[in-house]
Structures are given as C-alpha cells and as structure tokens.
Amino acid sequence: MPRRAPAAPILAPLLLLLLLAAAAPAAAGAGRVDPDLPSLPELGGDHQVLVRYTPGSLERAAHVQQRLVAFAAEADAALGGRNALQVYVLSRDEWESAGFERPFGMPEVTAGGALALPAFADEASVRLWRDRLGGALPPPTGRAVVASAQEAGALAAADTVGYADLARLLVERRPAAVDSPWLGELLVHLLARRPLARQFPEDLPAADAVLVGLVRAGGGDGARPLAAWRPGLPLGERLWFDGEFGRGAAALIADRGALRARRLLASTLKKGKPLAAGQLLEDSPALAGWLQVGFAP
C-alpha cells in the first residue's frame, strides 16, 4: 500500500500565505499618505515623527522634525500612549495642487491628521504674514533654514501657529474635565509651548513676537471677551485667540515653571483630574493678570 506524502510541504506554503494576508492591513497603514498630498521623500531618523518634504528643503525638514520629536515626547507624557505624527513640508506648487483651505505660507492640519507646513517662504507669504502680524515679522533667531531674515520670520510664524494646531488636534482627542471651556484651549497652547521652553529656548523670542503680532493684528489686548472663544472660529478671530492663549501659556510657565506645567498637563489630560479655573488663577497670579488684561469684560 503506497504511503501518503507528508503534509508539511503542502501546509507550509499555505501557512505562509495566511500569515502574509494577516499582515497586509498593518503594512498598508504604515506611512499612510493623505489622498490629497503627493508622495514625497521621507526624512529618516525618527519613526514617531514621519516627515515628508519637497526636494530641496532637507534642512528645513530636519529643523521641523527636531522640534516635533520634542513635541511628540511631551504629547506622550501629557496624553499617554505613543502619539505618532505625520508632517508634510511642501512647496507652493504642491500646496496649491493639494487644494488646502489656507493659502501657502500658513500651516494646515489635513483631513488625515497630518500637519502641512511651507518648505520655503516667498514674497507673497512674507506679505501674508506681515498682514497677519500687524506689520512686523519676528526677528531671525539662528533658525536652521536657508532664508533671508524676512523669510525666516514668515516660517517662524507658520511654525508657531502650526504647532498649536497640532496640539489642538491631539488634545481634542482626549477631552479634559474643565469647568470653563477656555481652559482646554489654554492646555493646547501649554502643550505647544513646553517643548520649546525646555529644549529650544532660542526659538522663544520669535514665537513670542508672533504671539504679540497676532494679538496686535486682531485689535490688541481686550479686543474680544473670553466668552467669545469657541471651536471653529473664522481664521482671523482664531489667530487673535491663538496669540492671547499663547501668551497665557507663556505666563503660566513663567509663573509656575516648566516642570509644574508638565504635571498640570498630565494630571488633567492623561489622568483625567478635574481642572477648575478659580483654583488655577489663584495659584498663578501671572495667569490671572493675563486674563484681566487680555480680554474684554
């Protein structure tokens, strides 16, 4: 009676096919590209922060990645888990082809949750930011980009607003237990500022000049009541609030220190402890002073 052939040679290829099929969805999700954005070179060095950049902007892309690696570490500490970030550093042609709502030179968070930033500044984007900042661009602060002082200032403005946009995206995924809605927006700007304060203090003068300019262009301190803040405001109003809340985050860090600010973020966002406006203002006189000066009664 003839012997049966061993089953292993038949089963082994079948098992391999099953394993590959099971792994396919996970592989497809890795490095996912927004459908409205081009496939561009990828900057290596940190897989938590995936940066795709237009050819010729490697130095700019590396500068952005360094800041966002620090940002991702702060987000992990504040929110828990591992917060992977995807960033596009784009030319004007790529930006306009992608059909973004905002004009080239400004940041935008994509439908897929990536942050898009300009790779370069040009005459039009310099003029755009000069208008948005009330006439003056921030001074250059040794930024790692090949650009004139005016172009470097326009890129600094895009980054300052873009990091807040990215922080907002992450914080909105983990709603905080706050007794006043504006506290959530303050936490957004606290998360955006802390990595710079801790690891890139040389960026703070430009970031602070951007915040001052956003407030100035929007009518100055006290131009709006705090109660007027809400998600989804028109861009002009939103930028004014970005300026004010960014200054509030700076006041809180200056008053309480960067370490206590980090603990506040983690206790509120990761641990879910309630945050009361009255107690926070009592603990931080500088924050109370900002609130009094920054907003209309």
N, C-alpha and C positions, 0 to 999 in steps of 0.2 A: 504494500500500500504506500503510495508516494507521500512524503512528508510535506506539511504546509510550509510555505515560505514564512520567515519571521515577519511579524507585523511592524517592527521598528522602522525598516526602511520606508514603508508607506506612511506611517504615522508621523515621522519626523518632519517631512516637508509640510504636512497638513498642520502640525502644531506651529511651525514657523509662520505659516500664512495667517493663522489665527492670532498669533502674537503681534504680527505687523499690523493687522487690521485693528486690533485693540489700541495700538499705539498711535494710529494715524490721526485721530482727532486731537490728541495732545500736541502732536507735532505741528498740525495745521494752525493751532492757536498761538504758537510761539512766534514772536516777532511780527504779529499781525499788522498789516498796513491798512490805514483808513482808505476806503474806496475812492475818496476824492483827492488823495495825495499820491504823488509819484513814488516809485521805489527808488531810493537813493542810497549812496554808500553809507555803511553803518560804522560808527565810531566805536572801536573796541575799548576794553579797559574796565567796564563795569556793566554787568548784565542786568542789574536792577534798574539802571537808567540807560535806556536804549535811545541813542541819538542818531538820527539820520540827517545828513547835511548835503547841501548843494556843493558840487565840486568847486574848489577854490576857497571854501570857507572853513577849512580844517581848524585853524587857530581859534576862530570864533566858536566853533562847535565844541572844542576842548574846553574853552572858557566856560561855556554854559554847562557842560557836563560836570565840571568840578563843583560848581555851585549846587547843582541839583543832586549830586551824590550826597553832599552835606544835608540838603533839604530832605532827601529820602530817609536818611538816618534819623533826622528829627521827627519826620512823619511816623516812622516805625515806633519811636519812643512815645509819641503823643497819642497815636491811634491804636497801636498794637498791630501785630502781624507784619507782613512784608509788603510794602507799598511800591510796586513796580511802576516806573514812569516811562513814558514814551514822548520823545521830543523831535520836532522837525525844525531844522534851521534852513530857511528857504530863500531863494532869490525872488525878485519882483515878478518875473515871468511865471515861476512855479506858483507863487501866491495867487496871482490873478487867474491862472488856469484852474486852480483848485476851487475858485468861487467862494472865498471867505466873505463873511459879512463885513468885517472890519477892513479898512484899507491897509495896504502894505506899509509896514513900519510899526504897526501896533501888534500886540500879541493876540492870539485867539486860541481857545480850547476847542478842539474838534469834536465832532459827533461821537467819535470813538474814545474820547477822553485823553487825547494827546495834546501837548502844548506846542503850538506853532509860533516860531519867533523869526524875525527877519535875520537873514545872514549878513546883510550889509545895510548901511544907511545911504541914502542918496539925497539929492537936493529937495525932492518932494517930501520925503519922510522927515528930513530936518525941519522943513517948513511946517509940516503937520504937527510935530511935537512942540515947536516953538509956539504955535497957536494953542495947543492943549495945555501948555505950561505957563501961559500968560506972558510970553515974550522972551523968556530966558531958558536956555538949556543948562543942564548940570555940568559942572567942570569935569574935565577928564581926571581920572584917579589911577593912572597906571594900568588901565584895562588891557588885557591881552588880546587886542584886536588891532589890525592894521587899518587905521582910520584917522581922519582929522579930528580936532577937538570937538567940532560941531557934530560930526557923525558919531563919535564915541558917546556924546551926550544923548543923542537920539536912541542909540542902542541901550544905554543905561536906563532910559525912560521905559523902553519896551520891556526890558528885563524886570524892572521894579513892579510894573503892573502885571506882567505875566506870571511872576512868582506868586502874587496874591491871587490871581485867577486859578492857578493850580492848587494852592492851599484851600481855596473855597470849594473846589471840586471834591477834594478829599474830606474836608470837614462836613460837607453836606451829606456824605455817605454815612456819617456817624453823628446824628443829631445830638446836641448837648442838652442837658437838663438845666436850662437857664430860666430865670424869672423875667427877663427882659430880652426881646428878640435881638437888640443891638449887641448883646454880649457875644452871640455867636459870630457876628462879623468881627468883633474885636479879637476873638480867638483865631480867626482866619489870618489876620494881619500879624498876630503874635507868632503863629507858626511860620509865616513867610519871613519874618524879620530875624528870628532867633538864629538860624544858620549863619546869616551874615554877621550878626553881632559876635558870634562865637568863633567863626573860622575865617571870615573875610571882612574884618573891620575896615580895610581900605576901601571897600565898596560903600560904606555907610554915608560918607559925605555926599556922593552922587545920589544915593537913594533918598536921603533926607531932602536934597534940593528938588528932587522930583515931587515928593510929597507936598512940599511948600508950594511948588508951581501948580500942582493940580488944584489945591485949595484956592490959590490966587486967581487962576483962570475961571474957577467956578463961582467967584463972587467974594472970596475971602472968608475968614472966620465968621461964624454966626450967620452965614447966608441962608441956612436951612435949619429947621428944628430936627432934633434927633428922631422924633416920631415920623418924619418923612422917609426915613430909610426903610426899604423893603427889597426883597429879591426882585430881579427883573426890571430895575430902573433903566430908563434910557441912558445911553453911554455917557453923555455929558454929565448928568447928575451922578451916575455911578462913579465916575472918575473923581468928582469932588468928594464923595464919601470915602473913596479909596485914600485920598490924601488925608482926610481927617482921621480915619481909623488907623492908618499907618502911623500917624503922629501919636495917636493914643497908645498904640503898641510900643512905640519908642519910649513914651513917658513911663509906661508900666515897667519896662525892662530897666530903665534908668533908676526907677524908684525902688524896685524890689529885687533887681539882679537877674541875670540870665538863668541861673540855676532854679530860682524860685518860679520864674516864668515857665520853665520846662515842667516843673512839678505841677503847676496850675493846669497846663495843657493836659498832662497825663491823667491827673485826678478827674478832670471834667470830661475828657473825650474817651479815654481808654477805660477808666474805672466807673464812669457814669455818675460821679458825685454831683449833686446839685450845686449850681453857682448862682449866688444872689448878688445883684448889683449893689445893694446897700452895703453889704459886708466888704465887697471888693473896693469900693470907693473909700470906705473907712480905713482900709488897710493901706491904701495908696493915695496920699494927698496929691501927688503929681497927676494921677489919673483923674481925680476929682477936679483939679484945676483945668485940665484939658477939656473935660466935659462942659464946664461952665463957660469957657472962652470959645470953644469950637462950634457950639450950636446955639441957634436962636431959642429963646424961651418958649 
